[in-house]
Amino acid sequence: MGVIIAAHGGKVAPIKLIEKRMFSKCSIIFFRSDVYAKEIKKPKSTKFIHPIAAAALDKNILVSPYTDMDLDTRYPGIFDLKLAAKRKLPHFVWEYLDSATGTESTLVNNRIAFDQLRMMPSVLHGPLAVDLNCNFLGKTFDLPFGVAPVGLSGLIWPNAETLLARNAKDSNLPYTLSTVACQTPETIGPVANGNGWFQLYPPRDPEIRTDMLSRVKNAGFETLVLTVDLPVASRRERQTRSGITQPPRLTPRLLAQIAQKPHWALATAAFGRPAMPFLNKYAKVKPGMPPTAHIGYLLRASPDEAYLSWLRENWQGSLIVKGILNPDDTKRLERIGVDALWVSNHAGRQFDGAPESISMLPSIRRATTLPLIFDSGIESGLDILRALALGADFVMLGKAWHYALGALGPLGPVHLTDILRKDLIANMGQLGLENLKDCAGKIIAKQPD
């Protein structure tokens, strides 16, 4: 069944654009507006909602053409979404999403460390009734994974934050909005509707800090995630080579890359240039400081224990600290009263000499009784089970959701959720597990180097 979803802000895209983007096999058009209703032939039957397309229908979805395709066949795994995203995104956008820092050894080693982990399959266990429900911080989620914060998600696909937040709510999993997202907490909070977490880069100014917390709380976010592993700006050489500049600007080189990806270009042009609107209120540049340095100054406070204690005292909700690799840090974080720790090496994007997150997870688990979130290197449902087996209570993915957006636009988050759900069920069946708690201790060996 061919599909064109044609809606944006209550208005469908220009008729000429819709006609241009139609494929010969396209037989159905979904409407969310009566604009151009006289110009486009409506389907004879109103019973035409394809389940995947129906899940994607949204007043902010842009023109998104799909011809006859079976998503499970064309994109059965995250790797397939990654390849498709690389083909469809401008080079500089891809490099922003996929790159790490330095020689990217930490990024590579994250994957190697996962591939070395072995779990013993089970036989003769009879039929299984697999339960994927996961209780974390007092809330039961339908799945043991969620969406990690990614800055400038809207650069990957327009309206990304809304699409991810809506899928998170519909699938009952958490979505973490970045401080430097392309949409504000006031916009995303109602969409996430109780499933939204907010990731905070630590502001220096106490007044700004207080105002940010108030805005986030009033927008409906109950969980705050403080990122602590960005004390200084990282050097991301791949991004520099791709033509990304500081401050960002549209150079002839970037325009040439954009021209090669018309679908992304049209979608982005229709929605508007990506920006960081949450920070607009705080955009007044400090006297004597170059404008290009202002954001870094604003959000890079290198927080200490006193800073974290202030947050604990002033945030009435769950408080998570993200970026923990050292087991020795856990006791002081317990004393301050944080609710959970997020084990992460930032997927190798900040420091290329860091240990693999999955390698540090067992020792962190032994060092604390606090709930643990894990990210960095997850590429499948099996990887999620590996992390749970080594002590994680919950798992987050960042890049994978954006590979899905880059590959499939508004259909991406729905499809990735389905991929991971099916992969979890299949692998739990192989392991003879009916619930996620039984994963603990199921890692039997590390493959020899």
SVG drawing of the C-alpha trace seen along z (x, -y; Angstrom):
<svg xmlns="http://www.w3.org/2000/svg" viewBox="-16 -44 59 74">
<polyline fill="none" stroke="black" stroke-width="0.4" points="0.0,0.0 1.5,-3.3 1.2,-6.3 1.7,-10.0 1.2,-11.7 0.6,-15.3 0.2,-17.5 2.1,-20.3 0.8,-22.6 -2.8,-22.0 -2.0,-22.7 -1.0,-20.2 2.0,-20.8 1.7,-22.8 -0.2,-20.8 2.7,-20.9 5.1,-19.4 2.6,-16.7 2.2,-15.8 5.9,-15.9 6.6,-13.5 3.9,-11.0 5.1,-7.7 3.4,-5.8 2.3,-3.1 0.9,-5.5 -2.8,-4.8 -3.8,-6.5 -3.4,-10.0 -4.0,-10.7 -5.6,-14.1 -5.4,-16.2 -6.8,-19.4 -9.4,-20.4 -6.9,-22.6 -6.6,-21.6 -9.4,-19.1 -10.9,-20.1 -7.6,-19.7 -6.6,-16.3 -8.8,-13.3 -9.9,-11.8 -10.0,-8.0 -13.3,-6.4 -13.4,-4.7 -12.6,-6.3 -11.5,-3.0 -7.9,-3.4 -5.8,-3.8 -2.7,-1.6 -1.7,-0.8 1.9,-2.2 0.8,-5.3 -2.0,-5.8 0.5,-5.8 2.5,-8.5 -0.4,-10.8 0.2,-14.0 -0.6,-17.6 3.1,-18.4 4.2,-15.6 5.6,-16.8 5.2,-15.3 6.5,-11.7 6.2,-9.5 6.3,-5.7 5.6,-3.3 4.9,0.5 7.2,1.6 7.2,4.0 9.2,2.2 10.1,5.5 11.6,6.7 13.5,3.6 14.5,2.5 14.6,5.5 17.3,4.1 19.0,1.0 21.9,1.6 19.5,1.3 18.1,-1.9 21.6,-3.2 22.6,-2.5 19.4,-4.1 19.9,-7.2 23.4,-7.6 22.1,-7.5 19.3,-10.0 20.8,-12.6 23.2,-15.4 26.8,-14.5 27.3,-17.1 24.0,-16.0 25.2,-12.4 28.6,-13.2 26.9,-15.2 24.8,-12.2 27.2,-9.3 30.6,-10.7 32.6,-10.5 35.8,-12.2 39.5,-11.5 40.2,-8.3 36.8,-7.0 38.4,-4.1 35.9,-4.4 33.0,-4.3 34.5,-1.1 35.4,0.5 31.8,0.0 30.7,2.3 33.5,4.8 32.8,5.2 29.2,6.1 30.1,8.6 32.4,10.4 29.6,11.1 28.0,14.6 24.8,15.8 23.8,19.5 20.7,20.5 18.0,22.7 16.3,25.8 13.3,27.9 11.7,25.1 8.3,25.4 6.1,22.5 7.0,19.1 4.8,16.1 7.3,13.3 6.6,10.1 8.5,7.0 7.1,4.7 9.7,2.9 9.3,0.9 11.7,-2.0 11.6,-4.9 8.1,-4.0 6.6,-3.8 5.8,-0.7 6.9,-1.0 5.8,1.4 9.4,1.9 12.9,1.8 14.3,-0.9 13.7,-4.5 15.0,-7.5 18.3,-9.1 18.8,-12.9 20.2,-14.0 20.9,-17.7 19.5,-19.2 17.3,-16.2 15.4,-18.4 18.6,-18.6 18.2,-14.9 14.5,-15.2 12.1,-18.1 9.8,-17.9 11.9,-15.0 11.3,-15.8 7.5,-15.7 7.7,-12.5 9.9,-10.8 7.8,-12.1 4.5,-11.0 5.9,-7.5 7.2,-7.3 3.8,-8.1 2.0,-5.7 4.5,-2.9 4.7,-3.8 8.4,-4.4 10.4,-7.4 11.6,-10.2 14.5,-12.5 14.4,-16.0 17.8,-17.7 18.5,-21.2 19.7,-22.0 16.7,-20.4 15.0,-22.0 11.7,-22.3 10.9,-23.6 9.8,-21.8 6.6,-23.7 5.9,-22.1 7.1,-18.6 5.8,-18.2 2.1,-17.9 3.1,-15.5 5.0,-13.2 2.2,-13.5 3.9,-12.0 6.6,-10.1 9.0,-13.0 12.3,-13.4 14.4,-16.5 18.2,-16.5 20.0,-19.5 23.3,-20.9 24.4,-22.7 23.8,-26.5 26.3,-28.7 23.9,-31.5 21.7,-30.5 18.9,-32.7 18.9,-31.0 19.1,-27.6 16.1,-28.4 14.1,-29.6 14.9,-26.6 13.9,-24.2 10.6,-26.1 9.9,-26.0 10.6,-22.3 8.5,-21.4 5.6,-23.5 5.8,-21.8 5.0,-18.5 8.5,-16.9 8.9,-14.9 12.4,-13.5 15.5,-15.6 18.7,-14.2 21.9,-16.1 24.7,-15.5 28.1,-15.6 30.6,-14.3 30.9,-17.4 33.2,-19.7 34.8,-21.1 33.9,-21.1 35.0,-18.0 36.8,-18.0 34.8,-16.1 37.1,-15.9 34.7,-14.2 32.2,-17.0 34.9,-19.6 35.9,-17.7 32.3,-17.6 32.1,-21.4 30.3,-22.2 31.5,-25.5 31.3,-27.4 29.2,-29.3 27.0,-27.2 26.5,-28.9 25.3,-27.8 28.4,-27.8 28.5,-26.9 29.9,-23.5 27.0,-22.7 24.5,-24.0 26.0,-21.7 25.5,-18.8 21.9,-19.8 21.1,-20.0 22.0,-16.4 19.3,-15.3 16.1,-17.0 13.7,-15.1 15.5,-16.2 15.9,-19.7 12.2,-20.1 11.1,-18.8 13.6,-21.0 12.7,-24.1 9.0,-23.5 9.4,-23.2 12.1,-25.9 15.8,-26.0 16.8,-24.0 17.5,-26.1 17.6,-25.8 14.5,-27.7 14.7,-26.8 17.7,-29.0 16.3,-32.0 15.2,-33.5 18.8,-33.4 20.4,-34.6 21.7,-37.9 25.4,-37.8 27.6,-38.4 29.5,-41.7 32.9,-41.3 32.2,-37.8 32.1,-36.9 28.5,-35.8 29.9,-32.4 31.1,-31.6 27.9,-32.5 26.1,-29.1 29.2,-27.3 29.6,-29.7 25.9,-29.5 25.7,-25.7 29.1,-24.4 29.5,-25.0 31.6,-21.9 29.3,-21.1 30.7,-20.0 29.0,-18.3 27.7,-21.6 26.0,-22.2 24.4,-18.8 23.3,-19.2 21.6,-22.5 19.8,-20.7 18.7,-18.0 17.3,-20.6 15.5,-22.6 14.2,-19.8 11.0,-18.2 11.1,-15.0 13.4,-12.2 17.0,-13.2 19.3,-11.2 23.0,-11.8 24.2,-10.9 27.8,-10.1 29.0,-7.8 31.9,-5.3 33.8,-5.2 32.4,-3.0 34.2,-5.3 31.7,-8.1 28.7,-6.2 28.9,-6.7 29.0,-10.4 26.2,-10.5 24.2,-8.3 24.9,-10.7 23.6,-13.6 20.4,-11.8 20.2,-11.2 17.5,-8.7 19.4,-6.9 22.7,-6.8 23.2,-6.7 26.2,-4.7 27.5,-6.2 30.7,-7.2 28.6,-9.5 29.1,-7.0 32.7,-8.1 31.6,-11.7 33.4,-13.4 36.6,-11.5 38.3,-9.0 40.3,-7.4 37.3,-6.3 36.6,-2.6 33.7,-0.9 30.4,-1.6 29.4,2.1 32.8,3.1 32.3,0.7 28.7,1.7 29.3,4.8 31.6,3.0 29.3,0.0 26.4,2.5 28.5,4.0 29.3,0.5 25.7,-0.8 22.2,0.2 20.9,-2.8 18.9,-2.0 21.1,-2.1 20.4,-3.3 22.8,-2.2 23.7,-3.6 26.5,-3.5 26.9,-0.8 23.3,0.6 22.4,1.9 19.8,4.6 17.3,6.2 20.1,8.7 22.3,5.8 19.5,4.6 19.4,8.0 23.2,8.1 23.1,4.8 20.2,5.9 22.2,9.1 25.2,7.2 23.3,5.0 21.4,2.3 17.8,1.6 16.9,-0.3 18.5,-1.0 18.5,-4.0 19.3,-4.5 20.1,-7.7 21.5,-7.3 19.3,-4.4 16.1,-6.5 17.7,-9.1 18.9,-6.5 15.2,-5.6 14.1,-9.2 16.8,-9.7 15.7,-6.6 11.9,-6.7 11.0,-10.1 7.8,-10.1 7.5,-6.3 10.9,-5.7 10.2,-5.7 7.2,-3.4 9.2,-0.9 12.3,-1.0 10.1,-0.3 8.6,2.7 12.1,4.0 13.4,3.9 10.2,5.4 10.4,8.3 14.1,8.8 13.7,8.8 10.9,11.5 13.0,13.7 16.1,13.6 14.3,14.1 12.8,17.1 16.2,18.4 17.3,17.8 14.2,19.3 13.2,16.1 9.7,15.0 10.5,11.7 13.3,9.2 14.3,9.8 15.5,13.2 18.2,11.7 20.4,11.0 23.6,13.1 22.9,14.6 26.3,13.5 28.3,16.7 31.6,15.7 33.5,13.1 34.9,14.3 38.7,14.4 40.4,11.5"/>
</svg>
